[in-house]
Amino acid sequence: MAGAFHGVGEPGCVINVGVSGPGVVHSAIKACKGQPFDVVAETIKRTAFRVTRMGQLVAQEASARLDVPFGIVDLSLAPTPAVGDSVADILEEMGLESVGAPGTTAALALLNDAVKKGGVMASSNVGGLSGAFIPVSEDAGMIRAARSGALTIEKLEAMTCVCSVGLDMIAIPGDTSAETISGIIADEAAIGMINNKTTAVRVIPAPGCKVGDVVEFGGLLGSGPVMPVNTKSCKEFADRGGRIPAPIHSLRN
């Protein structure tokens, strides 16, 4: 579990705490081999409950000692490049040969839902982007799957439909056109708009690099292979400019 406090010492400040435990969840579901999905989901939910409860207790104690209001607990399964701290490992523990295999999006949906259920049971102050983050270069299992070719940008895009984030920390060839990057961003923005959720795009053109080369970002940003992008042109689409009209559900008020 990792934690962070924000806003101490400023007028009108609050204490927010972030907790993360992909390694804890991975260890917990190792006991579920061969068990049905409801057992897996219940195990993840109970683990998320314990992690969130601990985060809340720490934040409440800090709030009392500093005389600063308690804000939220953000339960986010945020991986690091370190072995044993991978969201991909959790998904593969559910029975996937590799992240990117058929069933990956369903496994991620189960994981996110169980984490959120456990979080809201533990605290009425759960907020932020609670759920699983899937940055490629920051997750040892995602890096492994991308290098083997099992994980593609298209599969990652499908996975973002069921998690709290978008395409994150993905290295692409340095000669990728601006129009292609615009199309990738537009696709992810469409997922966010239609599903009324937060998405973003952090793809990184690597100058002078081609598919398969490895880019080192350093520290917690890790490293990652340069992933292939669809080479079919969307220039005429991008050249239309302007903005795509908002979907009908934006008229709820």
Legacy VTK file of the C-alpha trace (Angstrom):
# vtk DataFile Version 3.0
C-alpha trace
ASCII
DATASET POLYDATA
POINTS 253 float
0.000 0.000 0.000
1.266 3.470 -0.861
-0.145 6.746 0.408
0.046 10.451 -0.357
-1.311 13.505 1.407
-2.328 16.737 -0.302
-3.190 20.284 0.698
-1.762 20.489 4.235
-0.916 23.972 5.457
-3.105 25.948 3.062
-6.315 27.866 3.836
-9.369 25.707 3.225
-7.191 22.620 2.704
-8.156 18.978 3.176
-6.260 15.731 3.526
-6.703 13.312 0.631
-5.000 9.933 0.739
-4.212 7.670 -2.189
-3.740 3.928 -1.678
-2.547 1.381 -4.200
-2.130 -2.360 -3.905
-1.796 -4.369 -7.137
0.768 -6.633 -5.476
-1.561 -7.259 -2.533
-4.476 -8.124 -4.839
-2.257 -10.403 -6.948
-1.116 -12.306 -3.848
-4.699 -12.648 -2.616
-6.122 -14.223 -5.769
-3.336 -16.797 -6.023
-5.471 -18.792 -3.605
-8.337 -18.804 -6.128
-6.836 -21.125 -8.759
-9.609 -23.066 -10.471
-12.313 -21.187 -8.563
-15.280 -19.542 -10.368
-15.317 -15.823 -11.058
-17.628 -14.994 -8.157
-15.002 -16.335 -5.751
-12.287 -14.321 -7.508
-14.418 -11.161 -7.386
-15.218 -11.651 -3.692
-11.531 -12.120 -2.886
-10.588 -8.915 -4.725
-13.438 -7.042 -3.044
-12.350 -8.104 0.443
-8.737 -7.165 -0.312
-9.763 -3.747 -1.617
-11.875 -3.291 1.515
-8.885 -3.879 3.795
-6.564 -1.614 1.799
-9.139 1.190 1.670
-9.984 0.877 5.361
-6.327 1.166 6.295
-5.992 4.246 4.091
-9.009 5.831 5.759
-7.710 5.125 9.265
-4.322 6.656 8.416
-5.987 9.720 6.900
-8.326 10.147 9.874
-5.414 9.988 12.302
-3.443 12.539 10.268
-6.539 14.739 10.031
-6.982 14.702 13.814
-3.316 15.402 14.556
-3.023 18.228 12.027
-6.511 19.612 12.640
-7.223 19.502 8.912
-10.456 18.105 7.414
-10.363 14.642 5.866
-11.193 14.637 2.150
-11.181 11.389 0.154
-9.510 8.014 -0.169
-8.481 7.281 -3.762
-8.110 3.519 -4.249
-6.191 3.147 -7.503
-4.364 -0.025 -8.529
-1.408 1.905 -9.936
1.433 -0.374 -11.056
5.163 0.294 -11.010
7.933 -1.247 -13.133
8.943 -3.337 -10.112
8.256 -7.057 -10.391
5.259 -8.010 -8.252
3.434 -4.706 -8.601
1.614 -5.318 -11.876
-2.039 -5.076 -12.896
-1.205 -7.356 -15.825
-0.090 -10.059 -13.392
-3.511 -9.888 -11.702
-5.294 -10.386 -15.021
-3.035 -13.274 -15.968
-3.592 -14.877 -12.552
-7.280 -15.055 -13.516
-6.350 -17.515 -16.269
-5.066 -15.540 -19.249
-1.909 -16.817 -20.938
-0.991 -13.183 -21.500
-2.614 -9.788 -21.219
-4.070 -9.088 -24.646
-5.524 -12.573 -25.036
-9.278 -12.947 -25.580
-10.954 -12.336 -22.235
-8.593 -9.537 -21.181
-11.254 -6.818 -21.280
-13.699 -8.981 -19.314
-11.030 -9.733 -16.701
-10.226 -6.030 -16.331
-13.923 -5.205 -15.969
-14.251 -7.778 -13.176
-11.158 -6.393 -11.437
-12.300 -2.771 -11.597
-15.808 -3.561 -10.401
-14.616 -5.658 -7.455
-12.058 -3.030 -6.408
-14.709 -0.292 -6.423
-17.225 -2.430 -4.514
-14.654 -3.165 -1.837
-13.657 0.486 -1.658
-17.151 1.877 -1.181
-17.899 -0.764 1.466
-14.838 0.372 3.421
-15.343 4.120 3.232
-17.989 6.655 2.285
-15.148 8.968 1.256
-13.894 6.997 -1.745
-13.200 9.303 -4.689
-10.751 10.125 -7.446
-10.055 7.640 -10.242
-10.573 4.498 -8.184
-9.872 1.320 -10.126
-7.006 -0.098 -12.176
-4.496 1.920 -14.161
-2.918 0.299 -17.224
0.168 2.349 -18.230
2.255 0.182 -20.534
5.772 1.334 -19.615
5.034 1.401 -15.868
3.753 -2.170 -15.558
6.195 -5.070 -15.866
3.459 -7.431 -17.102
2.184 -4.952 -19.705
5.758 -4.436 -20.935
6.211 -8.188 -21.280
2.958 -8.597 -23.203
3.700 -5.657 -25.512
7.165 -6.995 -26.309
5.750 -10.414 -27.224
3.117 -8.846 -29.483
0.230 -10.208 -27.389
-0.851 -6.688 -26.399
-1.746 -4.158 -29.102
-2.881 -0.553 -29.024
-6.266 -1.672 -30.325
-6.670 -4.103 -27.406
-5.581 -1.417 -24.964
-8.233 0.879 -26.455
-10.886 -1.790 -25.826
-9.659 -2.171 -22.235
-10.098 1.554 -21.596
-13.848 1.102 -22.099
-14.044 -0.616 -18.701
-11.383 1.108 -16.589
-10.765 4.555 -15.177
-8.122 5.762 -17.608
-7.214 5.940 -21.277
-4.195 4.986 -23.363
-1.209 5.613 -21.123
2.581 5.621 -21.504
2.668 3.977 -24.928
5.748 4.488 -27.096
5.022 4.648 -30.838
7.314 5.065 -33.874
8.830 8.520 -34.187
7.608 8.914 -37.758
3.934 8.422 -36.833
1.971 11.174 -38.571
0.144 13.919 -36.709
-3.082 12.788 -38.379
-2.676 9.239 -37.053
-2.060 10.544 -33.543
-5.120 12.792 -33.905
-7.184 9.767 -34.900
-5.980 7.788 -31.859
-6.909 10.698 -29.589
-10.307 11.083 -31.280
-11.092 7.375 -30.802
-10.253 7.543 -27.096
-12.206 10.770 -26.640
-15.212 9.074 -28.241
-14.991 6.222 -25.710
-14.987 8.762 -22.898
-17.901 10.767 -24.269
-20.164 7.836 -25.084
-19.453 6.080 -21.769
-19.546 9.285 -19.692
-16.162 8.527 -18.130
-12.684 9.967 -17.814
-10.219 9.008 -20.550
-6.948 10.453 -21.782
-4.165 9.677 -24.237
-0.460 9.631 -23.446
1.225 8.167 -26.515
4.867 9.075 -26.984
6.416 9.273 -30.470
10.014 8.087 -30.060
12.281 9.997 -32.485
14.459 7.707 -34.584
12.866 4.570 -33.167
10.965 1.846 -34.968
8.605 -0.900 -33.858
10.320 -3.251 -31.415
12.925 -0.777 -30.157
12.911 -0.209 -26.404
12.581 3.285 -24.954
13.878 3.968 -21.446
11.929 6.656 -19.580
13.614 6.168 -16.208
12.383 5.871 -12.637
8.725 5.055 -12.083
8.025 5.805 -15.763
9.861 2.593 -16.606
10.581 1.469 -20.148
8.594 0.104 -23.008
8.785 -1.297 -26.502
7.792 0.903 -29.419
4.369 -0.448 -30.347
2.989 -0.584 -33.894
0.154 1.717 -34.945
-2.350 1.140 -37.729
-0.728 2.549 -40.858
-3.947 3.151 -42.788
-4.412 6.883 -43.315
-7.022 9.013 -41.546
-5.726 12.281 -43.024
-8.928 13.145 -44.836
-10.883 12.506 -41.621
-8.523 14.693 -39.565
-8.521 17.456 -42.200
-12.236 18.025 -41.630
-11.163 19.911 -38.504
-13.611 21.559 -36.135
-15.259 19.416 -33.511
-17.414 16.302 -33.475
-20.898 17.165 -32.125
-21.573 16.133 -28.546
-23.565 12.875 -28.127
-27.259 13.049 -27.245
-26.750 12.086 -23.594
-25.060 15.457 -23.074
-28.611 16.911 -23.132
-29.657 15.355 -19.831
-30.257 18.696 -18.081
LINES 1 254
253 0 1 2 3 4 5 6 7 8 9 10 11 12 13 14 15 16 17 18 19 20 21 22 23 24 25 26 27 28 29 30 31 32 33 34 35 36 37 38 39 40 41 42 43 44 45 46 47 48 49 50 51 52 53 54 55 56 57 58 59 60 61 62 63 64 65 66 67 68 69 70 71 72 73 74 75 76 77 78 79 80 81 82 83 84 85 86 87 88 89 90 91 92 93 94 95 96 97 98 99 100 101 102 103 104 105 106 107 108 109 110 111 112 113 114 115 116 117 118 119 120 121 122 123 124 125 126 127 128 129 130 131 132 133 134 135 136 137 138 139 140 141 142 143 144 145 146 147 148 149 150 151 152 153 154 155 156 157 158 159 160 161 162 163 164 165 166 167 168 169 170 171 172 173 174 175 176 177 178 179 180 181 182 183 184 185 186 187 188 189 190 191 192 193 194 195 196 197 198 199 200 201 202 203 204 205 206 207 208 209 210 211 212 213 214 215 216 217 218 219 220 221 222 223 224 225 226 227 228 229 230 231 232 233 234 235 236 237 238 239 240 241 242 243 244 245 246 247 248 249 250 251 252
